[in-house]
């Protein structure tokens, strides 16, 4: 690895820490991250052309003026780490981070989500035999997804709040992940907020997401359309669908992550109910009947 990095990047390295998909190492005081990438060279070039905040990890080109480098039959990129590793990024921090505004045509979550659900239903028919925990839970989450798709029909005008956001945000939300340039995509601002809330809710403890919704409601640039998008994304169960995609093709898997989701789903429904009323106090978003009728007694 030392000779490889020296040859491709002209960097002498030390203190290598390796894992399945990445390597950490140092050059003097600077820390570097060499990790597998699924992004295209053109995608990376587009992202790096934007004026990103200085905390984002700096992507380094190799000696052939490319971001992507082949190593052991896999494709990697090299970052210089620009943030602390032992910090956490909270919802209130995300609201204050300067976003890169983009001018982009309307992003059709409906089409993306419907295609995803259709594909998973086909997978379930072909590969779901014997996977009881998926069989017994799948229909409920497809129903949530379809509710989310229908809810987007309430949008009257497209949101102008489009920026570079993250494909996913994972709890705990640490800088090494959040400031990974390769995690960025062009989408509505509210994607980050919804994915943070869902990940924290299902993977953390003692979290009251309603307080974060209240903080967001103080930001003047977000309007009725943005809250329709936010609420639809909170409805859409990426937390379950991501696990489904991992497990449906696996011969065996740890069911505890799905069990954890199932155990928290009642509480999440109550949050969706409270969240609706909180947003409704400022914006007249439509209600979803079965959520509003949800009893507060677990």
C-alpha positions in Angstrom: 0.0 0.0 0.0 2.8 2.5 0.8 4.4 2.0 -2.6 1.1 2.2 -4.3 0.1 5.5 -2.8 3.6 6.9 -3.4 3.4 5.9 -7.1 -0.1 7.1 -7.8 -0.3 10.2 -5.5 3.3 11.0 -4.7 2.5 10.9 -0.9 4.7 9.1 1.6 2.4 7.5 4.2 2.6 5.9 7.6 0.3 4.3 10.3 -2.0 2.5 7.9 -5.3 1.3 9.3 -7.1 -1.1 7.0 -10.6 -2.5 6.7 -12.6 -4.3 4.1 -13.5 -1.2 2.0 -11.1 1.5 3.1 -7.7 2.5 4.5 -6.7 5.3 6.8 -3.2 6.6 6.9 -1.1 9.7 7.7 1.4 12.0 5.9 2.9 14.1 8.6 0.0 15.8 10.5 -2.5 15.2 7.7 -4.9 12.2 7.7 -6.0 10.5 4.5 -8.9 8.2 3.7 -8.6 5.8 0.7 -12.0 4.2 0.1 -14.1 2.3 -2.5 -16.2 4.5 -4.7 -19.3 3.7 -6.8 -19.5 7.1 -8.3 -18.5 7.9 -11.9 -15.6 10.1 -12.7 -17.9 12.7 -14.3 -20.2 12.7 -11.2 -17.2 13.4 -8.9 -16.0 16.1 -11.2 -19.4 17.8 -11.1 -19.6 17.7 -7.3 -16.1 19.0 -6.8 -16.9 21.9 -9.2 -19.3 23.3 -6.6 -18.0 25.8 -3.9 -18.2 23.3 -1.0 -17.8 24.3 2.6 -14.1 23.9 3.8 -15.0 21.1 6.1 -15.7 18.7 3.3 -12.9 16.2 2.7 -10.6 17.2 -0.1 -10.6 14.8 -3.0 -7.2 14.2 -4.5 -6.5 13.3 -8.1 -3.9 10.7 -9.0 -0.9 11.1 -11.2 -3.1 10.5 -14.2 -5.3 13.5 -13.3 -8.2 11.2 -12.3 -10.2 10.9 -9.1 -10.8 7.1 -9.5 -7.9 4.7 -9.0 -8.0 0.9 -9.5 -6.5 -1.1 -6.6 -6.9 -4.9 -6.1 -9.6 -5.0 -8.8 -11.7 -2.4 -7.0 -12.2 1.4 -7.7 -11.0 3.8 -5.0 -10.7 7.5 -4.3 -8.3 9.4 -2.0 -9.5 12.1 0.5 -7.6 14.4 2.8 -9.7 14.6 6.0 -10.6 18.2 6.9 -12.7 17.6 10.1 -12.4 16.2 13.6 -13.3 12.6 14.0 -14.8 12.5 17.4 -17.5 15.1 16.9 -21.2 14.8 16.1 -23.4 16.9 13.8 -26.8 17.6 15.2 -30.0 18.7 13.5 -29.5 22.3 14.6 -26.0 22.3 13.1 -27.4 21.1 9.8 -29.8 24.0 9.7 -26.9 26.4 10.0 -24.6 24.9 7.5 -24.4 26.9 4.3 -25.9 24.9 1.5 -24.9 25.1 -2.1 -28.0 26.3 -3.9 -28.8 24.7 -7.2 -31.1 25.7 -10.1 -32.6 22.4 -11.2 -35.9 21.2 -12.6 -38.4 19.5 -10.4 -37.1 16.2 -8.9 -39.7 13.5 -9.2 -39.6 11.5 -6.0 -42.9 9.9 -7.0 -41.4 8.1 -10.0 -38.2 7.1 -8.1 -40.2 5.7 -5.1 -42.8 3.9 -7.2 -40.1 2.2 -9.3 -38.3 1.1 -6.1 -41.5 -0.4 -4.6 -42.4 -2.2 -7.8 -38.9 -3.7 -7.9 -39.0 -4.8 -4.3 -42.4 -6.4 -4.8 -40.9 -8.5 -7.6 -38.0 -9.4 -5.4 -40.3 -10.4 -2.6 -42.2 -12.8 -4.9 -39.0 -14.4 -6.2 -36.7 -14.4 -3.1 -38.9 -13.9 -0.1 -39.6 -17.6 0.6 -38.6 -18.6 4.1 -37.8 -15.0 5.2 -40.7 -14.7 7.6 -39.7 -11.4 9.2 -39.8 -9.8 5.7 -43.0 -11.6 4.7 -44.8 -10.4 7.8 -43.7 -6.8 7.7 -43.3 -6.0 4.0 -46.9 -5.0 3.2 -47.1 -2.5 6.0 -44.0 -0.6 4.7 -45.1 -0.7 1.1 -48.3 0.9 2.4 -46.3 3.6 4.1 -44.4 4.2 0.8 -47.6 4.4 -1.2 -48.9 6.9 1.3 -45.8 9.0 0.8 -46.2 8.9 -3.0 -49.8 10.0 -2.7 -49.0 12.8 -0.3 -46.7 14.4 -2.9 -49.8 15.0 -5.1 -50.6 17.9 -2.7 -47.7 19.9 -4.1 -49.0 22.9 -6.0 -45.7 24.6 -6.9 -42.2 23.1 -7.0 -39.8 23.9 -4.2 -36.9 26.2 -5.1 -34.9 24.9 -2.1 -32.6 22.5 -4.0 -29.0 22.0 -3.0 -26.3 19.4 -2.5 -27.5 17.1 0.2 -26.7 13.5 1.3 -27.9 10.3 -0.2 -28.3 9.0 3.4 -27.5 10.4 6.8 -26.7 7.8 9.4 -26.9 8.0 13.2 -24.6 8.9 14.8 -24.1 11.7 12.3 -20.3 12.1 12.5 -18.1 14.4 10.3 -16.2 11.5 8.6 -19.5 10.5 7.0 -21.3 13.9 6.7 -18.4 15.6 5.0 -17.7 12.8 2.6 -18.0 14.5 -0.8 -19.0 11.2 -2.4 -22.2 11.1 -0.3 -23.5 14.3 -1.9 -26.4 14.4 -4.5 -28.6 17.1 -6.0 -31.9 17.1 -4.3 -34.4 19.1 -2.1 -32.9 20.5 1.1 -35.5 18.7 3.3 -34.0 15.3 2.3 -31.2 15.7 4.8 -33.5 16.7 7.6 -35.9 13.8 7.1 -33.2 11.2 6.8 -31.5 12.5 9.9 -34.7 12.2 11.9 -35.5 8.7 10.7 -32.0 7.4 11.3 -31.7 8.9 14.8 -35.3 7.7 15.7 -34.7 4.1 14.8 -31.0 3.8 15.7 -30.7 6.1 18.8 -32.4 6.5 22.1 -34.1 9.3 24.0 -34.7 11.4 20.9 -37.5 13.8 20.6 -37.7 14.7 16.8 -40.5 17.1 17.4 -38.1 19.6 18.9 -36.1 19.5 15.7 -39.3 20.1 13.6 -39.9 23.2 15.8 -36.4 24.4 15.0 -36.9 23.9 11.3 -40.2 25.9 11.4 -38.2 29.0 12.5 -36.3 29.0 9.1 -38.2 31.5 6.9 -37.1 30.1 3.5 -39.0 26.9 3.9 -42.6 27.0 2.9 -45.7 24.9 2.4 -44.2 22.9 -0.5 -41.1 22.2 1.5 -43.2 20.8 4.4 -45.2 18.6 2.0 -41.8 17.2 0.8 -40.5 16.8 4.4 -43.6 15.0 5.6 -43.7 12.7 2.6 -40.1 11.8 3.2 -40.7 11.2 6.8 -43.5 8.8 5.8 -41.3 7.0 3.2 -39.6 4.2 5.1 -36.0 4.3 3.8 -34.9 2.8 7.1 -36.8 -0.4 6.3 -36.3 -0.5 2.5 -32.5 -0.2 2.9 -32.5 -3.3 5.2 -34.9 -5.1 2.8 -32.5 -4.5 -0.1 -29.6 -5.9 2.0 -31.4 -9.0 3.3 -33.6 -10.1 0.4 -30.6 -11.4 -1.5 -28.8 -12.8 1.6 -28.9 -16.5 2.5 -28.8 -15.5 6.2 -29.0 -12.2 8.1 -29.3 -10.8 11.5 -33.0 -10.0 12.1 -32.4 -7.8 15.1 -32.1 -4.6 13.0 -35.6 -5.2 11.5 -37.0 -6.3 14.9 -35.7 -3.0 16.3 -37.6 -1.1 13.6 -40.8 -3.1 14.2 -40.5 -2.4 18.0 -40.3 1.3 17.4 -42.9 1.6 14.7 -45.9 2.4 17.0 -43.9 5.3 18.6 -42.9 6.5 15.1 -46.6 6.6 14.0 -47.3 8.8 17.1 -44.4 11.1 16.1 -45.9 11.4 12.6 -49.2 12.4 14.2 -47.6 15.0 16.5 -45.3 16.2 13.6 -48.4 16.8 11.4 -50.0 19.0 14.1 -46.8 20.9 14.7 -46.4 21.8 11.0 -50.2 22.4 10.6 -49.9 25.2 13.3 -48.0 27.2 10.6 -48.8 25.6 7.2 -52.1 24.1 6.2 -50.7 20.8 5.1 -53.3 18.0 4.4 -53.9 15.3 7.0 -53.6 11.5 6.5 -56.6 10.0 8.1 -55.3 6.9 9.7 -52.4 8.8 11.2 -54.6 11.5 12.7 -56.9 8.9 14.2 -53.9 7.1 15.8 -54.4 6.7 19.5 -51.7 8.2 21.8 -52.0 5.1 24.0 -49.4 2.5 23.1 
